[in-house]
Amino acid sequence: ATPEEVKLYMEREHQDPAEAMCSQLLEYLLLKTDAKRKFNNGCGHAAKSAKEFYWVGEVNGEPDFRVCNPLRCEYDKSPDLEFVEDGEWFTYEYRMNPSEVISFFGDELTNDEIDRIYKDFTNYMQSPDTAEMFDFSKQYTREEKQTVRVFHANFKALREVKFLTYKDENGEIQETIVAEDYQLNPEIGDINIVREWIPEVYEGYKIGSDLFKKMRPVPGQFKDMDNLYKSKLSYYGAVYDASNSLPTSFMDRGKVWQYYYNIVMYRLEIMMASDKGKKVLMNINAIPDSSGIDIKKFQYFFESSPFGWYDPNEEGIDYADVNTIAKVLDLSMASDMAKYVELADRIKTECGEAMGIPKQVEGQIDSSEAVGNTQQKLVQNSYILETFYSLHNIVRRNVLTGLLEMAKVCYSENTPRKLSYVVDDMSLKTLTIEPALLDNTTLGLFIDDGGKAQEIKNLITSIAQSAIQNNQAKITDLIAILKQDSISVAEDILRKSQ
């Protein structure tokens, strides 16, 4: 093989065992934790409240993460920090029923504490008061009363750490962390001890009013010697569009247009209520009373048949009144209502433009609109929304990185184990976890960002179709390309086929 081919093999095809294992582990965690749905929910919180928060931690020995309700969060960070995990503290209020509390804390609770939880919060089992059954204004409060309040505090403090420099059995100089009471011992190869203060993350849970659990440092903080000073809270997330101002979400951008829309719809509702349609003004003297037809019978025939009978010989009417017997009164306000409907549609369009969501993004493309113009509008829209989705992607990357680090804490202390899971195409995969290999591995995640990645992916798919037509690739290769989310992997498959 040529040097270029060897270089390409080492960059694209060769994988370190730790890299391959962590890649499979990440794929397993994405499916196990239902990450796609959770990230969609978090993105929805960001669109509505300009805040997106997640908790990453361990539940009964397994790594997991949760979406946090922004209304229950309190946090502190300096103005120059973009992500809350780099801040000083974060608190969150959970609302759980007693069985959720038992499931979450597991063997942390004693039998007496479990009995106390069920005894103190038995009202969660009771039905709401009959008088409040249909009082929807108190529904949220009623749900609050039916749950256990679990308060979680996450904060940073300083910890004294001693760094020991020593010679190992091979005579090489190594560095490690030792206990606070460790004393220098040159006889066994110790060279030097340096004492420093580093930030450490602590946590604590309060169940109800006075039951405290898991008062401890967050596990697994100092596994990486190169990142001892980069302590992260257990809560990840960011606040959108909050530079020197209050956070502004997409819903905030559309709030003024919603007010206008409500006013227009209110006026339209009044018009619809006052609309009487078209009325017929009939000369009552034309009703043929001499034929035994009174007003009630005339009304019946008028509505049930296409004929309306009148008698020109009745008293008070002559042949000259034939053309003026009835007149049509137009009491309809349809034309005015049409103007208000048009104004409401205009407000919706303006609201979408203000949010960066034009008609083309919603799929409402006119038949007369050129393909190039539509594509250009979609590209411009991706630039408008890029700041929002790029920050969401970074938050997602940080959460997944924290999830991998938590997986190292959960899995590296056990014996080798196998994890089996089913991927999207219904194929079964088995992952072997090597604790020693996982414990000594530090990986970084990179996520494709922006509309450029999707544009390149579409182009690769088009090129793959041309390659099939020219017998330069197989249909199975095209299927493999379409299933890939990574551009680099799709590129490698196409290069191998060629």
C-alpha positions as CSV (number, residue, x, y, z in Angstrom):
1,A,0.0,0.0,0.0
2,T,1.1,3.5,-0.7
3,P,1.7,6.0,2.2
4,E,-1.5,7.9,1.2
5,E,-3.5,4.7,1.4
6,V,-2.0,3.8,4.8
7,K,-2.8,7.3,6.0
8,L,-6.4,7.1,4.8
9,Y,-6.7,3.7,6.4
10,M,-5.5,5.0,9.8
11,E,-7.8,8.0,9.6
12,R,-11.0,6.3,8.3
13,E,-11.0,2.6,8.8
14,H,-8.6,1.8,11.7
15,Q,-10.3,2.3,15.1
16,D,-8.7,2.0,18.5
17,P,-10.5,-0.7,20.6
18,A,-11.5,2.0,23.2
19,E,-12.9,4.2,20.4
20,A,-14.9,1.4,18.9
21,M,-16.3,0.4,22.3
22,C,-17.3,3.9,23.3
23,S,-18.9,4.4,19.9
24,Q,-21.0,1.3,20.4
25,L,-21.7,2.4,24.0
26,L,-23.0,5.8,22.8
27,E,-25.2,4.1,20.3
28,Y,-26.6,1.8,23.1
29,L,-27.2,4.8,25.4
30,L,-29.0,6.8,22.8
31,L,-31.5,3.9,22.3
32,K,-31.7,2.9,26.0
33,T,-32.4,6.5,27.3
34,D,-34.8,7.4,24.5
35,A,-32.5,10.3,23.7
36,K,-34.2,11.5,20.5
37,R,-37.5,12.1,22.2
38,K,-35.9,13.8,25.2
39,F,-33.8,16.1,23.1
40,N,-37.0,17.1,21.1
41,N,-38.7,17.9,24.3
42,G,-35.8,19.9,25.5
43,C,-35.8,21.8,22.2
44,G,-39.5,22.5,22.7
45,H,-38.7,24.0,26.2
46,A,-36.1,26.2,24.6
47,A,-38.6,27.4,21.9
48,K,-41.2,28.2,24.5
49,S,-39.1,29.5,27.5
50,A,-35.6,30.2,26.0
51,K,-34.2,27.7,28.6
52,E,-33.1,24.1,28.0
53,F,-31.9,22.0,30.9
54,Y,-31.0,18.3,31.4
55,W,-29.9,16.3,34.4
56,V,-27.2,13.6,33.9
57,G,-26.6,11.0,36.5
58,E,-26.9,7.5,37.8
59,V,-30.2,5.7,38.6
60,N,-29.8,2.3,40.2
61,G,-26.4,1.7,38.8
62,E,-27.2,2.7,35.2
63,P,-26.4,6.0,33.4
64,D,-29.4,8.1,32.5
65,F,-30.5,11.7,31.8
66,R,-33.7,13.6,32.2
67,V,-35.3,16.7,30.7
68,C,-35.9,19.4,33.3
69,N,-38.9,21.7,33.5
70,P,-37.5,25.3,33.3
71,L,-40.2,26.5,35.7
72,R,-38.7,24.4,38.5
73,C,-35.1,25.4,38.0
74,E,-32.9,27.9,39.8
75,Y,-29.3,28.5,38.8
76,D,-26.4,30.8,39.0
77,K,-23.7,31.5,36.5
78,S,-21.5,34.5,35.6
79,P,-22.6,36.6,32.6
80,D,-19.8,35.4,30.4
81,L,-20.6,31.7,30.9
82,E,-22.9,30.2,28.3
83,F,-23.7,26.9,29.8
84,V,-25.2,26.2,33.3
85,E,-23.0,23.2,34.0
86,D,-20.1,25.6,34.3
87,G,-21.9,27.7,36.9
88,E,-21.7,27.7,40.7
89,W,-24.9,26.0,41.7
90,F,-28.2,24.6,40.3
91,T,-31.3,23.5,42.1
92,Y,-34.3,21.6,40.8
93,E,-37.6,20.6,42.3
94,Y,-38.9,17.2,41.4
95,R,-42.5,16.1,41.9
96,M,-42.7,12.3,42.3
97,N,-45.2,9.9,43.6
98,P,-44.0,7.6,46.4
99,S,-43.2,4.7,44.1
100,E,-41.0,6.9,42.0
101,V,-39.1,8.0,45.1
102,I,-38.5,4.4,46.1
103,S,-37.4,3.5,42.5
104,F,-35.0,6.5,42.3
105,F,-33.2,6.2,45.6
106,G,-33.3,2.4,45.8
107,D,-31.3,1.0,48.7
108,E,-30.6,4.5,50.0
109,L,-33.9,4.3,51.9
110,T,-34.5,2.2,55.0
111,N,-37.7,0.3,55.6
112,D,-38.8,2.9,58.2
113,E,-38.1,5.7,55.7
114,I,-40.1,4.0,53.0
115,D,-43.0,3.5,55.4
116,R,-42.8,7.2,56.4
117,I,-42.9,8.3,52.8
118,Y,-46.0,6.4,52.1
119,K,-47.6,7.5,55.4
120,D,-46.8,11.2,55.1
121,F,-47.9,11.4,51.4
122,T,-51.0,9.1,51.4
123,N,-53.1,12.0,50.0
124,Y,-51.6,11.2,46.6
125,M,-53.8,8.1,46.5
126,Q,-57.0,10.0,47.3
127,S,-59.4,11.3,44.7
128,P,-59.9,15.1,44.4
129,D,-62.7,16.7,46.2
130,T,-66.0,16.5,44.3
131,A,-66.5,20.2,44.6
132,E,-63.2,20.8,42.9
133,M,-63.7,18.1,40.2
134,F,-64.5,20.6,37.5
135,D,-62.5,23.5,38.8
136,F,-59.8,23.6,36.1
137,S,-58.1,26.6,37.6
138,K,-56.9,24.5,40.6
139,Q,-55.9,21.4,38.5
140,Y,-52.1,22.3,38.7
141,T,-52.3,22.9,42.4
142,R,-54.2,19.6,42.9
143,E,-51.5,17.7,41.1
144,E,-48.9,19.4,43.3
145,K,-50.6,18.1,46.4
146,Q,-50.7,14.5,45.1
147,T,-46.9,14.2,44.8
148,V,-43.8,14.1,46.9
149,R,-41.6,17.2,46.8
150,V,-38.0,16.1,46.1
151,F,-35.5,18.9,46.1
152,H,-32.1,18.5,44.6
153,A,-29.2,20.9,45.1
154,N,-26.0,20.8,43.0
155,F,-23.2,23.1,43.9
156,K,-19.4,23.6,43.8
157,A,-16.9,23.9,46.6
158,L,-13.1,23.7,47.0
159,R,-11.3,20.5,47.8
160,E,-7.7,20.1,48.9
161,V,-5.8,17.7,46.6
162,K,-2.3,16.4,46.8
163,F,-0.4,15.6,43.6
164,L,2.4,13.1,44.1
165,T,5.3,12.8,41.7
166,Y,7.0,9.4,42.0
167,K,9.1,6.8,40.1
168,D,7.4,3.6,39.3
169,E,9.0,0.1,39.2
170,N,10.3,0.8,35.7
171,G,12.1,4.0,36.8
172,E,9.6,6.3,34.9
173,I,8.3,9.4,36.5
174,Q,4.5,9.3,37.1
175,E,2.0,11.6,38.8
176,T,-1.1,10.7,40.7
177,I,-3.5,12.0,43.3
178,V,-3.1,10.9,46.9
179,A,-5.1,11.3,50.1
180,E,-4.9,14.4,52.2
181,D,-3.0,12.7,55.0
182,Y,-0.4,11.1,52.7
183,Q,3.2,11.7,53.7
184,L,6.1,11.9,51.4
185,N,8.2,8.7,51.4
186,P,11.4,8.9,49.3
187,E,12.3,5.3,50.1
188,I,9.5,3.9,47.9
189,G,10.3,6.4,45.0
190,D,8.3,9.5,46.0
191,I,9.8,12.7,44.6
192,N,7.5,15.6,45.5
193,I,4.1,16.5,46.7
194,V,2.2,19.6,45.6
195,R,-0.9,20.7,47.4
196,E,-3.6,22.6,45.5
197,W,-7.2,23.6,45.8
198,I,-9.5,22.5,43.0
199,P,-13.3,22.9,42.5
200,E,-15.4,19.9,43.3
201,V,-19.2,19.3,42.7
202,Y,-21.4,18.2,45.6
203,E,-25.1,17.2,45.6
204,G,-27.8,16.5,48.1
205,Y,-31.5,15.5,48.0
206,K,-34.2,16.5,50.4
207,I,-37.4,14.4,50.4
208,G,-40.4,16.1,51.8
209,S,-39.5,18.4,54.7
210,D,-36.6,16.8,56.5
211,L,-35.4,13.5,54.9
212,F,-32.0,14.0,53.4
213,K,-30.2,11.5,51.0
214,K,-27.1,11.3,48.8
215,M,-25.3,14.1,50.5
216,R,-22.0,13.5,48.8
217,P,-19.5,14.6,46.1
218,V,-20.8,13.8,42.6
219,P,-19.1,10.4,41.7
220,G,-16.5,10.1,39.0
221,Q,-15.2,13.7,38.9
222,F,-11.5,13.1,38.9
223,K,-11.0,10.2,36.5
224,D,-9.3,12.4,33.9
225,M,-6.0,13.9,35.2
226,D,-6.0,16.5,32.4
227,N,-9.3,18.0,33.3
228,L,-9.2,18.3,37.1
229,Y,-10.0,22.0,37.1
230,K,-13.0,21.6,34.7
231,S,-15.7,20.5,37.1
232,K,-19.2,20.2,35.6
233,L,-22.5,20.3,37.5
234,S,-24.9,17.4,37.0
235,Y,-27.3,19.8,35.2
236,Y,-26.5,20.7,31.6
237,G,-28.1,23.3,29.4
238,A,-28.1,26.9,28.2
239,V,-30.2,30.0,28.2
240,Y,-31.0,31.3,24.7
241,D,-30.8,34.9,23.5
242,A,-30.0,36.4,26.9
243,S,-27.0,38.6,26.3
244,N,-27.5,41.7,28.4
245,S,-31.2,41.2,28.4
246,L,-34.0,38.9,29.5
247,P,-34.1,35.5,27.8
248,T,-36.1,35.7,24.6
249,S,-37.7,32.6,23.1
250,F,-39.6,32.1,19.8
251,M,-42.8,32.4,21.7
252,D,-41.7,35.8,23.0
253,R,-41.0,36.9,19.4
254,G,-44.5,36.0,18.4
255,K,-46.2,37.4,21.5
256,V,-47.1,40.8,20.0
257,W,-48.5,39.2,16.8
258,Q,-50.6,36.9,19.0
259,Y,-52.1,40.0,20.6
260,Y,-52.9,41.4,17.2
261,Y,-54.4,38.1,16.1
262,N,-56.6,37.9,19.2
263,I,-57.9,41.4,18.5
264,V,-58.8,40.5,14.9
265,M,-60.4,37.2,15.8
266,Y,-62.5,39.0,18.5
267,R,-63.7,41.5,16.0
268,L,-64.5,38.7,13.6
269,E,-66.4,36.8,16.3
270,I,-68.6,39.9,16.9
271,M,-69.2,40.2,13.1
272,M,-70.2,36.6,12.9
273,A,-72.6,37.0,15.8
274,S,-74.3,40.1,14.2
275,D,-74.4,38.6,10.7
276,K,-78.1,38.1,9.6
277,G,-77.5,37.0,6.1
278,K,-80.0,38.0,3.4
279,K,-83.7,38.7,4.3
280,V,-86.8,38.9,2.0
281,L,-89.1,41.9,2.6
282,M,-92.5,40.7,1.5
283,N,-95.7,42.8,0.9
284,I,-98.1,41.2,3.3
285,N,-101.1,42.3,1.2
286,A,-99.9,39.9,-1.6
287,I,-100.6,36.8,0.5
288,P,-103.7,35.1,-1.0
289,D,-106.0,35.2,2.0
290,S,-109.0,34.5,-0.2
291,S,-107.5,31.1,-1.0
292,G,-107.2,30.1,2.6
293,I,-103.5,30.7,2.8
294,D,-102.5,32.6,5.9
295,I,-99.0,33.8,6.9
296,K,-98.1,30.4,8.5
297,K,-99.1,28.4,5.3
298,F,-97.4,31.0,3.1
299,Q,-94.1,30.6,5.1
300,Y,-94.4,26.8,4.8
301,F,-94.8,26.8,1.0
302,F,-92.1,29.5,0.7
303,E,-89.5,27.3,2.5
304,S,-90.6,23.8,1.2
305,S,-91.1,24.5,-2.5
306,P,-89.6,26.7,-5.2
307,F,-92.9,28.6,-5.5
308,G,-94.2,31.6,-3.5
309,W,-97.9,32.3,-4.1
310,Y,-99.5,35.7,-4.2
311,D,-102.9,37.1,-5.4
312,P,-102.7,40.3,-7.4
313,N,-106.5,40.7,-6.9
314,E,-106.2,40.9,-3.1
315,E,-107.2,44.2,-1.6
316,G,-104.4,46.7,-1.4
317,I,-102.4,45.4,-4.4
318,D,-102.7,45.7,-8.1
319,Y,-100.8,44.6,-11.2
320,A,-98.4,47.5,-10.9
321,D,-97.1,46.2,-7.6
322,V,-96.0,42.8,-9.1
323,N,-92.4,43.9,-9.5
324,T,-92.2,45.4,-6.1
325,I,-94.0,42.7,-4.0
326,A,-90.7,41.5,-2.4
327,K,-87.3,43.1,-1.9
328,V,-84.1,41.5,-0.7
329,L,-82.3,43.0,2.2
330,D,-78.6,42.1,2.4
331,L,-77.7,42.0,6.1
332,S,-74.7,39.9,5.5
333,M,-71.2,41.1,6.6
334,A,-69.3,38.5,4.6
335,S,-67.3,41.1,2.7
336,D,-66.1,42.7,6.0
337,M,-65.4,39.3,7.5
338,A,-63.3,38.4,4.5
339,K,-61.2,41.4,5.1
340,Y,-60.6,40.4,8.7
341,V,-59.8,36.9,7.7
342,E,-57.2,38.2,5.2
343,L,-55.8,40.5,7.9
344,A,-55.5,37.5,10.3
345,D,-53.6,35.5,7.6
346,R,-51.3,38.4,7.1
347,I,-50.6,38.6,10.9
348,K,-49.8,34.9,10.9
349,T,-47.4,35.4,8.0
350,E,-45.7,38.3,9.7
351,C,-45.4,36.3,12.9
352,G,-43.8,33.4,11.1
353,E,-41.3,35.8,9.5
354,A,-40.5,37.3,12.9
355,M,-39.8,33.8,14.3
356,G,-37.8,32.8,11.2
357,I,-40.5,30.3,10.1
358,P,-41.8,31.3,6.6
359,K,-44.4,29.5,4.6
360,Q,-41.8,27.4,2.8
361,V,-40.6,25.9,6.0
362,E,-44.1,24.8,6.9
363,G,-44.5,23.2,3.5
364,Q,-46.9,25.8,2.1
365,I,-45.3,26.4,-1.3
366,D,-47.3,28.1,-4.0
367,S,-47.6,26.2,-7.3
368,S,-46.3,29.2,-9.2
369,E,-43.2,29.6,-7.0
370,A,-39.9,28.7,-8.7
371,V,-37.9,25.9,-7.2
372,G,-34.8,28.1,-7.0
373,N,-36.6,30.8,-5.1
374,T,-38.0,28.2,-2.6
375,Q,-34.6,26.7,-2.1
376,Q,-33.0,30.1,-1.6
377,K,-35.7,30.9,1.0
378,L,-35.0,27.7,2.9
379,V,-31.3,28.4,2.9
380,Q,-31.8,31.9,4.2
381,N,-34.1,30.5,6.9
382,S,-31.4,28.1,8.0
383,Y,-29.1,31.0,8.5
384,I,-31.8,32.8,10.6
385,L,-32.3,29.8,12.8
386,E,-28.7,28.7,12.9
387,T,-27.9,30.5,16.2
388,F,-30.8,28.7,17.9
389,Y,-30.1,25.2,16.6
390,S,-26.3,25.5,16.8
391,L,-26.6,26.2,20.5
392,H,-29.1,23.3,20.9
393,N,-26.6,21.0,19.1
394,I,-23.8,22.1,21.5
395,V,-26.1,21.4,24.5
396,R,-26.9,18.0,23.1
397,R,-23.2,17.3,22.6
398,N,-22.4,18.3,26.2
399,V,-25.2,16.1,27.5
400,L,-24.0,13.1,25.6
401,T,-20.5,13.7,26.7
402,G,-21.7,13.8,30.3
403,L,-23.7,10.7,29.7
404,L,-20.6,8.9,28.5
405,E,-18.6,10.1,31.5
406,M,-21.4,8.8,33.8
407,A,-21.3,5.5,31.9
408,K,-17.6,5.2,32.8
409,V,-18.5,5.7,36.5
410,C,-21.3,3.1,36.3
411,Y,-19.6,0.4,34.2
412,S,-15.9,0.7,35.0
413,E,-16.3,-0.5,38.6
414,N,-17.9,-3.8,37.6
415,T,-16.7,-7.0,35.9
416,P,-16.8,-7.2,32.1
417,R,-20.4,-7.4,31.0
418,K,-22.3,-7.7,27.7
419,L,-25.1,-5.3,26.6
420,S,-27.5,-6.4,23.9
421,Y,-29.8,-4.0,22.1
422,V,-31.9,-3.7,18.9
423,V,-31.1,-0.9,16.5
424,D,-33.5,1.0,14.2
425,D,-33.3,-1.6,11.4
426,M,-34.3,-4.3,13.8
427,S,-30.9,-5.9,13.8
428,L,-29.4,-7.2,17.1
429,K,-26.1,-5.9,18.4
430,T,-24.0,-7.0,21.4
431,L,-21.6,-4.7,23.2
432,T,-18.9,-6.0,25.5
433,I,-17.8,-3.5,28.2
434,E,-14.2,-3.8,29.3
435,P,-14.0,-1.8,32.6
436,A,-10.3,-1.3,32.5
437,L,-10.3,0.0,29.0
438,L,-13.3,2.2,29.6
439,D,-11.9,3.7,32.8
440,N,-8.7,4.9,31.0
441,T,-10.5,6.4,28.0
442,T,-11.4,10.1,27.4
443,L,-13.3,10.9,24.2
444,G,-14.7,14.1,22.7
445,L,-17.9,14.2,20.7
446,F,-18.4,16.3,17.5
447,I,-21.8,16.9,16.0
448,D,-22.6,18.2,12.5
449,D,-24.1,21.6,12.6
450,G,-26.1,23.8,10.3
451,G,-27.9,23.2,7.0
452,K,-24.6,22.7,5.1
453,A,-24.3,19.2,6.4
454,Q,-27.8,18.2,5.1
455,E,-27.0,19.8,1.8
456,I,-23.8,17.7,1.5
457,K,-25.7,14.6,2.5
458,N,-28.2,15.2,-0.3
459,L,-25.4,15.7,-2.8
460,I,-23.7,12.4,-1.7
461,T,-27.0,10.6,-2.1
462,S,-27.4,12.0,-5.6
463,I,-23.8,11.0,-6.5
464,A,-24.5,7.5,-5.2
465,Q,-27.5,7.2,-7.5
466,S,-25.4,8.2,-10.5
467,A,-22.8,5.7,-9.4
468,I,-25.4,2.9,-9.5
469,Q,-26.5,3.9,-12.9
470,N,-22.9,3.7,-14.2
471,N,-22.3,0.4,-12.4
472,Q,-19.8,2.0,-10.0
473,A,-21.8,1.1,-6.9
474,K,-24.4,-1.4,-5.7
475,I,-27.9,-0.8,-4.4
476,T,-26.8,-2.1,-1.0
477,D,-24.2,0.7,-0.9
478,L,-26.9,3.3,-1.6
479,I,-29.0,1.9,1.2
480,A,-26.0,2.0,3.6
481,I,-25.4,5.6,2.6
482,L,-29.0,6.6,3.2
483,K,-28.9,5.0,6.7
484,Q,-25.9,7.0,7.8
485,D,-26.2,10.2,9.8
486,S,-22.5,11.1,9.5
487,I,-21.2,12.7,6.3
488,S,-17.7,11.2,6.8
489,V,-19.1,7.7,7.0
490,A,-21.3,8.1,4.0
491,E,-18.3,9.5,2.1
492,D,-16.2,6.5,3.0
493,I,-18.9,4.0,1.9
494,L,-19.1,5.8,-1.5
495,R,-15.3,5.8,-1.9
496,K,-15.1,2.1,-1.1
497,S,-17.8,1.4,-3.7
498,Q,-16.0,3.4,-6.3
